[in-house]
Amino acid sequence: MKSFTKSPSRIWSLCGVIYEERVGSDQIEMDVRDREQRKVGFAGPSMFAKSKAFSLAERRHVSFSPDAKLFGIEELFEYLCSADGRRYPISEIDLHTTGVGDRALSKIARYLESNTTLKVLSLQHNDFGSQSLEAVSSFVTAINQSRLRKLILSSFEWGELFVPHILDNLNTPYLHELGLAMTGLSFASAPSIVAYLTSPRCNLKVLRLSANKLGYRGMRHILYAMEHNYSLVILELHGNLMEEGDLEEDNPSGLLSKWRVLIQKRNAHFQMVVEIEALSLLRHSRILLLGHEKLETVPSPLHLPMELQLHVLSFLAPSLSESQRLRVFNYASSTSTLPPLLPPLIGSECLRDPAALPMFPGGLVGTPAVGACESGKCMGSGNSVICRRETARSEWLMAVGCHVYIPEPSTLLTLAADSR
């Protein structure tokens, strides 16, 4: 195999076909071109597995053209499931319109099992789920065992055959965005959507249901369920066709849309308050509780029983539920959760946004301090949008269950009484 580098792409020839990999970012986009430079497809998985011409270890996002199905997605995931393929910490895979069928979906499910690095998976407009639910069942089970944050399953004409099955069995605290637009969902699928939204299994922040056939009745049922859901901050219901029996009077002056916006604002406000209070509670709890890992009645500098100390601290986070506060207390009291005294030698710093760098006379840009990311925004070595500190903060909020508002039973009774 002959290979050479040409910025901004890496190009090589194999078996009379020219392969090109764009190297301008951390995204792999491999086009297959013939000798006359005409695009004829995508570099096959066998080339992906055998060729040493590009370094997957330096990439995090893998995107495929629609012609990838010509070369077999199954072979690709067969390789990614191998010991060699598991070495690559891929965080995003885009497989839209690549002909993924039930067999390929089973391979993807195998790759997802206990996978902690993949965060985004796009499978819209593919071919699975129309004949059997066996592969879909294994896929959902794998999702529940992974750390997947975003799943796109849009553009399926037969989505009503498998989407309710997915929602009935989905049980992962990590999935925050689910795309189900243009999947042919009708009012018959509304009960599965409602059951998922009102169950403790749901931790979604974004749910996309646009361009379906839910009708006014289906949308109204979903919005009733959303009243009891405090995690969703974005619910898309645009372009849902009216069904038989739907009347214009069922949605006077766009009432459903206004209702949806109000609930989204409520959830966004509660989530912001919970996150702020959890972080504040952690800072103050460290001072009083550090070293008392079992939270027993131990003498303290304030000479107060531990129960009273926890009660006083709880006033710093009135929006947190009792279980959330206890998880923060347990974390704050453990010395094993303290950050290391010395930062890691590799990958410990963030690059600040150039627009935020200080300017000196003459137009010279100042050099940021080492590890400076006070604003929370940085570029990072992988073109990240959120700095590592913000990422670690989000992961901590999820670990202690403070990424969503959880109303206490007494609060629910008060809200029910006020609504009468």
C-alpha positions in Angstrom: 0.0 0.0 0.0 1.3 3.4 -0.9 0.4 6.3 1.3 1.3 10.0 1.4 0.0 13.1 3.2 -1.5 16.1 1.6 -3.0 18.8 3.8 -5.8 19.0 4.8 -6.5 15.4 3.8 -4.6 12.2 4.0 -4.8 10.3 0.8 -3.7 6.8 -0.2 -4.2 4.3 -3.0 -5.1 0.7 -2.5 -6.2 -1.8 -5.1 -6.7 0.9 -7.7 -9.0 3.0 -5.5 -8.0 6.3 -3.9 -8.9 6.7 -0.3 -9.1 10.1 1.3 -9.4 10.9 5.0 -10.0 14.5 6.1 -7.6 15.4 8.9 -8.6 19.0 9.5 -10.5 18.1 12.7 -11.1 15.1 15.0 -13.9 13.8 12.8 -13.2 10.8 10.5 -14.9 11.3 7.1 -13.6 8.8 4.6 -14.7 9.1 1.0 -13.8 6.4 -1.6 -12.9 7.8 -5.0 -11.9 6.1 -8.2 -8.8 6.9 -10.3 -10.6 9.9 -11.9 -11.4 11.3 -8.4 -15.1 10.5 -8.7 -16.7 9.7 -5.4 -17.9 6.1 -5.5 -18.5 5.2 -1.8 -16.9 5.0 1.6 -13.8 3.2 2.7 -14.8 -0.3 3.7 -14.6 -1.6 7.2 -12.0 -4.2 6.1 -9.7 -1.3 5.1 -10.7 0.4 8.4 -9.5 -2.7 10.3 -6.3 -3.4 8.3 -5.0 -0.1 7.1 -2.5 1.7 9.2 -2.7 4.8 7.0 -4.8 6.8 9.5 -4.7 6.9 13.3 -8.1 6.3 14.9 -6.5 6.8 18.3 -6.3 10.5 17.6 -10.0 10.7 16.6 -13.2 10.7 18.7 -16.0 11.2 16.1 -16.7 8.7 13.3 -19.0 9.7 10.5 -20.0 7.6 7.5 -21.4 8.5 4.1 -24.6 6.8 2.9 -22.5 4.6 0.6 -20.9 2.8 3.6 -23.6 0.1 3.3 -21.8 -1.0 0.2 -18.9 -2.2 2.3 -20.7 -3.6 5.3 -21.3 -2.0 8.7 -21.2 -5.4 10.3 -17.5 -5.9 9.5 -16.7 -2.5 11.0 -18.4 -3.3 14.3 -16.9 -6.7 14.3 -13.6 -5.0 14.4 -14.6 -2.4 17.0 -15.7 -5.2 19.2 -12.3 -6.9 19.0 -9.6 -6.4 21.5 -7.8 -4.1 19.0 -10.9 -2.0 18.3 -11.8 -1.6 21.9 -8.6 0.4 22.4 -10.1 3.4 20.6 -12.2 5.7 22.8 -14.7 6.7 20.2 -17.3 9.2 21.6 -19.6 9.7 18.6 -20.7 7.5 15.7 -23.0 8.7 12.9 -24.6 5.9 10.8 -27.4 7.7 9.1 -28.7 6.2 5.9 -26.1 3.4 5.9 -28.5 0.4 5.5 -28.2 -0.8 9.1 -30.4 -3.9 9.4 -31.2 -6.3 12.2 -27.9 -8.2 11.9 -25.8 -4.9 11.9 -27.9 -3.6 14.9 -27.0 -6.8 16.8 -23.3 -6.0 16.2 -23.8 -2.4 17.3 -25.5 -3.7 20.5 -22.5 -5.9 21.2 -20.3 -2.9 20.9 -22.5 -0.8 23.2 -22.4 -3.4 26.0 -20.5 -1.9 29.0 -19.2 0.9 26.7 -18.3 3.9 28.7 -16.8 6.1 26.0 -19.5 6.3 23.3 -21.8 9.3 24.0 -23.6 9.9 20.7 -25.1 7.4 18.3 -27.0 8.4 15.2 -29.0 5.7 13.4 -31.7 7.6 11.5 -33.1 6.4 8.2 -31.9 2.8 8.3 -33.5 -0.7 7.8 -33.8 -2.4 11.2 -36.9 -3.1 13.2 -39.4 -3.8 10.4 -39.3 -7.6 10.6 -38.4 -8.6 14.1 -37.9 -7.1 17.6 -35.2 -9.5 18.6 -32.3 -7.3 17.5 -34.1 -4.2 18.9 -34.4 -5.9 22.3 -30.7 -6.7 22.5 -30.0 -3.1 21.3 -32.1 -1.6 24.2 -30.5 -3.9 26.7 -27.1 -2.8 25.5 -28.1 0.9 25.8 -29.1 0.3 29.4 -25.5 -1.0 30.1 -23.8 1.9 28.3 -23.1 5.5 29.0 -24.9 6.7 25.8 -26.1 10.3 26.2 -27.7 11.0 22.8 -29.5 8.6 20.5 -31.1 9.5 17.2 -33.6 7.2 15.6 -35.4 9.6 13.3 -36.8 8.9 9.8 -38.3 5.5 10.0 -41.6 4.9 8.3 -42.3 1.8 10.5 -41.1 3.4 13.7 -44.4 2.5 15.4 -43.4 -1.2 15.2 -40.3 -0.8 17.4 -40.2 2.6 19.1 -42.9 1.6 21.8 -40.8 -1.5 22.6 -37.7 0.6 23.1 -39.5 3.1 25.4 -41.1 0.3 27.4 -37.7 -1.3 28.1 -35.4 1.8 28.2 -33.8 2.2 31.7 -30.6 4.2 31.8 -29.9 7.4 33.8 -27.3 8.5 31.2 -29.5 9.0 28.1 -30.4 12.7 27.9 -31.5 13.2 24.3 -33.7 11.0 22.2 -34.6 11.8 18.6 -37.8 10.2 17.3 -38.9 12.6 14.6 -40.5 11.3 11.4 -40.9 7.8 12.8 -44.6 7.4 11.9 -45.8 7.5 15.6 -49.5 7.8 15.9 -51.9 8.1 18.9 -51.5 4.3 19.4 -47.9 5.0 20.6 -48.9 7.7 23.0 -49.4 5.3 26.0 -45.8 4.1 25.7 -44.5 7.7 25.5 -46.6 8.7 28.5 -45.5 5.7 30.6 -41.9 6.4 29.9 -42.1 10.1 30.7 -43.9 9.6 34.0 -41.6 6.8 35.2 -38.4 7.2 37.2 -36.6 5.5 34.3 -36.8 8.7 32.3 -33.9 11.2 32.6 -34.3 12.8 29.2 -33.6 16.4 28.8 -34.5 16.5 25.1 -37.2 14.5 23.3 -37.8 15.2 19.6 -41.2 13.9 18.3 -41.8 16.3 15.4 -43.3 15.3 12.1 -45.3 12.3 13.4 -49.0 11.5 13.5 -49.8 11.9 17.2 -52.6 14.3 16.6 -54.0 16.8 19.2 -55.1 13.9 21.5 -51.7 12.3 21.5 -49.9 15.6 22.1 -52.4 16.5 24.9 -51.7 13.2 26.7 -47.9 13.7 26.4 -48.2 17.2 27.8 -50.3 15.9 30.7 -47.5 13.4 31.4 -44.9 16.2 31.1 -46.5 18.0 34.0 -45.2 15.1 36.2 -41.8 15.0 34.5 -39.1 17.4 35.8 -36.2 16.4 33.5 -37.4 17.4 30.0 -36.4 21.0 29.1 -36.9 20.6 25.3 -39.9 18.7 23.8 -40.4 19.1 20.1 -43.9 18.3 18.8 -43.9 20.4 15.6 -45.7 19.2 12.5 -47.7 16.4 14.1 -50.6 15.6 11.8 -54.2 15.7 13.0 -55.9 12.3 13.3 -59.5 11.4 12.8 -61.5 12.8 15.6 -59.2 15.7 16.2 -60.9 19.1 16.2 -59.5 22.6 15.9 -61.3 23.4 19.2 -58.9 20.9 20.9 -56.1 23.4 20.4 -57.5 26.9 20.7 -55.1 29.7 19.9 -52.1 27.3 20.0 -52.8 26.4 23.6 -50.8 23.1 23.4 -47.7 25.0 22.3 -48.0 27.6 25.0 -48.6 24.9 27.6 -45.4 23.0 26.4 -43.3 26.2 26.7 -44.4 26.9 30.2 -43.5 23.3 31.4 -40.2 23.5 29.7 -39.4 26.8 31.5 -40.4 25.3 34.8 -38.2 22.3 34.4 -35.2 24.4 33.2 -35.6 26.7 36.2 -35.8 23.8 38.7 -32.7 22.0 37.1 -30.6 25.2 37.3 -31.6 25.7 41.0 -30.9 22.1 41.9 -27.4 22.2 40.3 -26.5 25.4 42.0 -27.7 24.2 45.4 -26.0 20.9 45.1 -22.6 22.5 44.4 -23.1 25.0 47.2 -24.1 22.2 49.6 -20.9 20.2 48.7 -18.6 23.2 49.4 -20.1 23.8 52.9 -20.5 20.1 53.7 -16.8 19.4 53.1 -15.9 21.8 56.0 -18.1 20.0 58.5 -18.3 16.4 57.4 -14.9 15.6 55.9 -13.5 12.5 57.6 -16.9 11.4 59.1 -17.5 8.9 56.3 -20.3 7.0 58.1 -22.1 10.1 59.2 -22.3 8.9 62.8 -22.7 11.0 65.9 -19.1 12.2 66.3 -17.9 15.2 68.3 -17.3 18.2 66.0 -15.9 21.6 66.2 -19.4 22.9 66.7 -20.1 20.3 69.4 -23.4 19.5 67.7 -24.7 16.0 67.1 -24.4 14.9 63.5 -28.1 14.9 63.0 -28.3 18.6 63.8 -25.4 19.4 61.6 -27.1 17.7 58.6 -30.3 19.4 59.4 -28.6 22.8 59.4 -26.8 22.1 56.2 -30.1 21.1 54.5 -31.3 24.7 54.7 -28.6 25.5 52.1 -30.3 23.3 49.6 -34.1 23.4 50.1 -34.9 22.4 46.5 -33.0 19.1 46.8 -34.8 16.0 48.0 -33.7 14.2 51.1 -32.1 11.4 49.1 -30.2 13.9 47.0 -28.9 15.7 50.1 -27.8 12.4 51.7 -25.8 11.5 48.6 -24.1 14.9 48.7 -23.3 14.4 52.4 -21.9 11.0 51.8 -19.7 12.3 49.0 -18.5 15.3 51.1 -17.6 13.2 54.1 -15.4 10.7 52.2 -11.7 11.5 51.9 -11.5 9.2 48.9 -13.5 11.8 46.9 -11.0 14.6 47.4 -9.2 15.7 44.2 -5.5 14.9 43.8 -3.0 17.4 45.2 -1.0 17.4 41.9 -2.7 17.6 38.5 -2.0 14.8 35.9 0.9 15.4 33.7 -1.0 14.8 30.5 -4.4 16.3 29.4 -4.9 18.4 32.5 -5.2 21.8 31.0 -7.8 23.7 28.9 -7.1 26.3 26.3 -9.1 29.5 26.8 -11.3 30.9 24.1 -9.0 33.4 22.1 -11.8 35.9 22.2 -11.5 36.0 26.0 -7.8 36.5 26.1 -6.5 39.9 27.4 -5.4 42.4 24.8 -2.3 44.6 25.2 -1.4 47.9 23.4 -0.5 47.3 19.8 -3.0 44.4 19.4 -0.9 41.8 21.1 -2.8 38.9 22.7 -1.9 37.9 26.2 -0.9 34.4 27.1 -3.4 32.7 29.4 -2.4 31.3 32.7 -1.7 27.6 32.9 -5.0 25.7 33.3 -7.0 28.8 33.1 -10.7 28.1 32.4 -12.5 30.4 34.8 -15.3 31.2 32.3 -16.1 27.5 31.9 -15.7 27.7 28.1 -12.6 26.6 26.3 -11.4 25.1 23.0 -9.5 22.2 24.3 -7.2 19.9 22.3 -10.2 18.2 20.7 -12.2 21.3 19.7 -14.4 20.8 22.8 -17.1 23.3 23.5 -17.2 22.7 27.3 -14.1 22.7 29.4 -13.0 19.7 31.4 -14.0 21.3 34.6 -17.5 21.7 33.4 -17.6 18.1 32.2 -16.3 16.9 35.5 -19.0 19.0 37.3 -21.8 17.5 35.1 -20.5 14.0 35.8 -20.5 14.7 39.5 -24.1 16.0 39.4 -25.2 12.8 37.7 -23.2 10.6 40.1 -25.1 12.1 43.1 -28.4 12.3 41.3 -28.6 16.1 41.3 -29.0 16.7 37.6 -32.8 16.7 37.9 -35.3 18.1 40.3 -37.0 15.4 42.4 -40.1 16.8 44.3 -40.8 15.4 47.7 -44.2 13.8 48.3 -45.2 16.7 50.5 -44.4 19.1 47.7 -46.5 17.1 45.3 -49.5 17.2 47.7 -49.1 21.0 48.0 -49.0 21.5 44.2 -52.0 19.3 43.8 -53.9 21.3 46.4 -52.9 24.6 44.8 -54.2 23.4 41.4 -57.7 22.7 42.6 
